[in-house]
């Protein structure tokens, strides 16, 4: 601990405060001594064989820097680092090459520029990560981000890797590129099975009214949000008939004992899609924001995915409509940024319960303020200061007139 002396020794509180601040600041920004780093020769071997994600500052729940970052940091702080990195570049894998380039940008920009064309001309995206997210980045875009100030994917010589206690290598052996290849192979197999299943009678009938795209047979997984779990067949159905607005059905059917459970007819899907796409309130949204698509989500024997949500809404609205007739609709609006409105609608009724994206519509916000005296939040269900203080759900009719329905739960 640093010693702190005060000329006025009578003010003991000030001395103690300075001692605390000096100690705290020293702990917050730990230095990395060269003696605590792995050997340069070991770092070169690790970076040459590194197959994990390219990231800086750690990612995921533990937020610990991976061995690739530690190796790049170690080499950067060694004598003759630029020459060593240039020599190492052709022997590295995709992420290793990215680490080499990021470090070279701070060391030797001429060497950096001499290698970027080679790097960008090679095939395949680079698997990167930051914070809690991992994704694929094109090589050209990653090179741009390496050079950007305050980028999460740039190398900062003054920022050491995030490691709890030791800078020694952990032995990371995760091959993210091999895992990605396996995933692509699985997706290709699922797509092949999906197309093959389309030949069975209960699915082929949908081709009379719809073009089928992205048919997939998931043998051991389920689409998130669907009311059932287990093996299933999914596809996007695009109407052959031209509608008032561009429409699509995102359909999912469960598989039981190797038999697809199809409980909806193509005519029912088309009727629901037509009914919603011709509603006048969509023209309001189209004028304000531009409607880019209307998606009906249907599953099993129902015109929706999320049965739990339908039960909550029906409990509040008491429409008396059969469960299977409630349609779940996603209305895509705008382009930059792209947003959406989600509604649940009993087919054949004049009820559209808005469960998401309510506040994107200026006309709805205006009506909401007249009714409540305030603007809607992200979840527009309101509580009034009087009465039984139950939540009120925003519901619109075909013309876009807003009313607030009490009862039920906050969704």
N, C-alpha and C positions, 0 to 999 in steps of 0.2 A: 504494500500500500504506500502511495506517495505521502510524504510528510508535508503537512501544511502548517506554516507559521504565521501568526498574526501580530502585527505591531502593537495593537491594542489587545493585550491578553485578558483584559477584563471582560471582553465580549465573547464568552465561551460558546454561546449559541451559534454565533456566526462561524466560529472555527469548526464546530461539529457539522454545520450545514455544508461547509466547503469540503470537509472530509467525505461526507456522504456523496456529494455531487461528483467529486473526483473519482471515487470508487465506482459509482454507478456508470459514469461515462466510460470508464476503462473496461467495464464488463460488457457494455452494450456494443462496442466496436472492437472485438478482439483482433489483434494482429496475428499474422501468420508468419512465423519465422521459417527460414529456409531449412533449419534442422528438423522441423516438424513435417516437411513434405517428403513424399516418396522419392526414390532415386530417379534421375532422369532416364536412365536406361530402362527401368521398369515402366515408367510412364509411357515411353515410346512403344513398348510391347503392348501395353494395355490399350493405347489409342489405336494402334494398328489393328487390333482384334476386337475393338468395341463395336457392338451390334445393337445397342439400346437407342432410346430416343435422344435427340439433340435438345438440350435444355440448359438454361442458366438459372441459378438460384434455387434449384430443387423444385420438385413438383409432386403433387399427390398429397395425401394426408400428412405424411411425415415431413414433407418438404425438405428432403435431404438431397444434396447434389450427387449425381451419379459419377461413376468412375471416369467416364469420358470427360466431364468437366474438370475433375481433379487432375487428370492427365494433361489436359490442355493448359491448365493453370501452372502446373509444375514445369512443363516444357517452356512456357512463355517466360518464366522467371529464371531460366538457365542461361549460361553463356552460349553465344552462337545460336540463339533460339530460332531466328528467322531461317537460317540455312538448314537447321535440323528439321523444321516444319516442312519446308519445301521438299526436302528429300523424303520425308515420311508420307507426303500427300498421296502419291500413286499406290502406296501399299495399304492404304486405309479403306474401310468400307464407307458407305454413304454418310453415316453420321460422323465418323472419324474425319472424313474429308471436310465436312461442314465445320467441325471444331478447328481444324487447321486453318481454314479460310478466315474464320472469325478472329482467331488470335493474330493472324498475319495482318489483318486490316489495321490493328493497333501497332504492329511492329514494323511492317515494311509494305507500304501501299503498292509499290511497283510489283513486288512479288505476289501480292494479293490479286492485282489486275491480271497478271500473267497466267493465273490458274482458274479464274472465274469462267472463261469460255469453255475450258475442258470440263469443268464441274457442271455447268448448265447444259452442255450438249449430251451428257449421259442421261440414260432413261431412268424413270422412276422418281416419285416424290420422296421428300425426306420426312421421316416421322419426327415430329417436334412435340414439345410439351412445355407448358407454362402454367403456374398456379395449380388448378385442379383439372386442367383440360389437356388432352393430347389430340393431335390431328396431323394430317398430311399436308405439307407445304411444298409448292412447286419450287424447284431449285432456283429459278430466276427471282421469285418473290422472296425467298429466304436470303439470297445475296443482298437484295435491296434492304431487307430488315436488319441485316448485320451492320449496315452502314448508317442506320437511322439513330439519331440521338434519342435516348430514353426508350429504346426498343427493348422488349423483354427477351429478344433473341440475339442481342448483341453482346460481345465480350467486353467487360470493363476491367482493366488492369488493377484498379484500386478496390475491386470487390472480390474478396476471396470466396471460394466455394462454401456452401452451407453444410457444415458437418458438425454433429453434436460434440464429439470428443476427439476424434482422430481424423487426420488427413490421409491415413493409409488406405489402400484400395480394399474394397469390400468383396471383390470377386464377382462383380455383376456379370451374369452370363445369359441374360434375357435377350433373345434374338427377335426383336420386334419385326424385322423384315420377313423372317421365316414364318412368324405367326400371321402376318398380314397375307402372305402367300397362301397359307392354309385356309385362312378366312375367305379369300377370293375363290379358292377351289370349292369350298363348302357352298358359297353363294351360287356358283355356277351349277353345282349339282342340284341345289334347291330349285333353280330356275328351270333346269331340264325336267325335273320331276313335275314342276308346275305346269309346263307345256304339255307333258304327257297326260296329266290328269284332265286337261281341258278336253280331251277326246271322249271322256265318259259322258253318258247321256244327260245326267243331272247338271253338268256344267256346260256342255256344248250348246244347250238351248239358249244360253245367254248371248251367244254370238249372233243371234237373229236381230237383236236390237242394239248390241254394243260391240265395239272393238275392244279386245282384251289386251292389256299391256301389263308388263311386270308380274306375270303370273309366277307364284312361288309356292312351293310345297315345303312347309317347315315341319320337319319330323319330330323335333324335340324342343321347340320353343313356341312362344306365344307373342302376339302383338300386344304392346302395352295398352291398357285401357279397355280391352275387350272383356266382356262379362264371363267368358269361359277361359280355361287353360288347357294346354296339351297340344298335340299335333293339329295342324290346321293348313288350309289352303287359302291364299290371299291373292288379290289382283286389283288392278285399276280398270274400271269399265267406263269407256268413253262412248256416249250416245252416237249412233250413226245418224240420227235425226238432228238437225240443227235446232238448238234451243235459243231462247231469248238472251241468255248469257252462257258462256262456256261452262259446261258442267261435267262432273265425273262422280262415279260411285267407287268408294274405297270399301271393297267387300271382303269379308273374312268368313270362312266356313270351317267348323271343327271336323276333325276326322275321328271316328270311333270304330274300333275293330276293322280298320282299313277301309271304312266306308265313309264318304263325305256326307255330312248332315246338312242338306240344303233345304231350308224351309221358307225361302222367298222366291217369288217368280220374277222374271225380267220385267213383266208388266207392272208389278208393284213398285219396283225400283224406278222405272221410267215415270210413273204417275207422281211419285213423291218428288222426284227431281224437277219435273215440269211445274208442279204446283208451287214450289219454293222459288224457282228461277223467274216466274212470272209475277211474283208479289210486288206491288208498287213500291214498297219501302226499299227494295233493292235498287230501284231507279234513283232514289234519294242518295243512297250510298254511292251509286255509280257516278252521279253528278258531283258529289263532294270529293270523293277519293279515287274513283275508278275501281270497279269490281273486276278482278282478274280471273276469278274462278269461283264456282259453287260446288262444294264437295259434300256428298251424302255418305255418311258412314253407316254401313249395314253389316250385320253379323248373324250367322246362324239362321234363326227364324224371325229376326227383328230388324227394324229399320234404324237401329242405332248400335253403338258399341257399349256405351256405359249405362247399363241397366240400373245401377245404384243411384245415379244422378236422376234418371227418369222417375224412380220411385219417390225420391225427395220432392221433385217438382210436382208430380201428380198429387202427392199428399197435401201440398199447399194450394194448388190450383183447382183440384177436384173436377177435372174435365169429364171423367167417366170414360175416357178413351182406353181401349185395350192397350196393354203394355207394348205389344209388338208393333203397334201403329205409331208410336212416338218416333219421329225422325230426328236424327242428330245431324245438323248442318254446319259446315264450316264455310264462311264466306271470306275469301281472300280479297283484301283491298290494298290499294296503294302499291308503290314500287320501292321508293326509298324514303323511309324504311317500309318494308312490307309488313302489314298487320293483318289481323283477321277478326271476324265477329263469329261467335259460336251461339247457335240457337237450338232449342229443342222444340219440336212442333208436332202436335198430333195431326196426322194427315186427315184432310177433310174438315179441319176446324179453322178458326180465325185467331189462333193463339200461337204466339212465338215468344217463348221465354228466353231472354237473352242472358247467357251465363258467362260470356267473355267478350271483351272488346266493345262494351257498350259505349264507353266515352269517346271512341274515335269518331262518332257521328255528331256533328254540330247540332243538327235538328233535335236529336234525342237529348243532348246535354241541355239545350234550351228548355225543352219540356220538363226535364227532370228538375231543373232549378225552380221552375214555376210551381212544381208539386211539393218540393221539399225545402226550398229556400237555400240550397247549397248545390255545389257541383258534385258529380259522381266521382267516386274513387275508382281504383282499378277493379275492385269487386263492388259493384254498385248497390248491393243490398243494404238498405238503410234501416235505421231504428228511429222512430219518432219519439219526441220527449213526452208525449201524452199517450193515454191508452195502456195497453198491456205490453208495450215496448217490444213487440215481436218484429223480426226482420221482415222487410217487404221486398219482394222480387220484382224487377222491371220486366214488364211484358208488353209487347207491341202487337198491333193487329196488322193486317195486310197493307194498310195505308201508312203505317209507321206511327200511329198514335200510341203514346206511352201511358201505361197505367201501372200502379204499384199494388201488388197482391200480397196481403199479409199471410203469415203462417209458415210452418215448416222450419227447416234448418238452414244455416248459412252454408252454402255449397262451396 
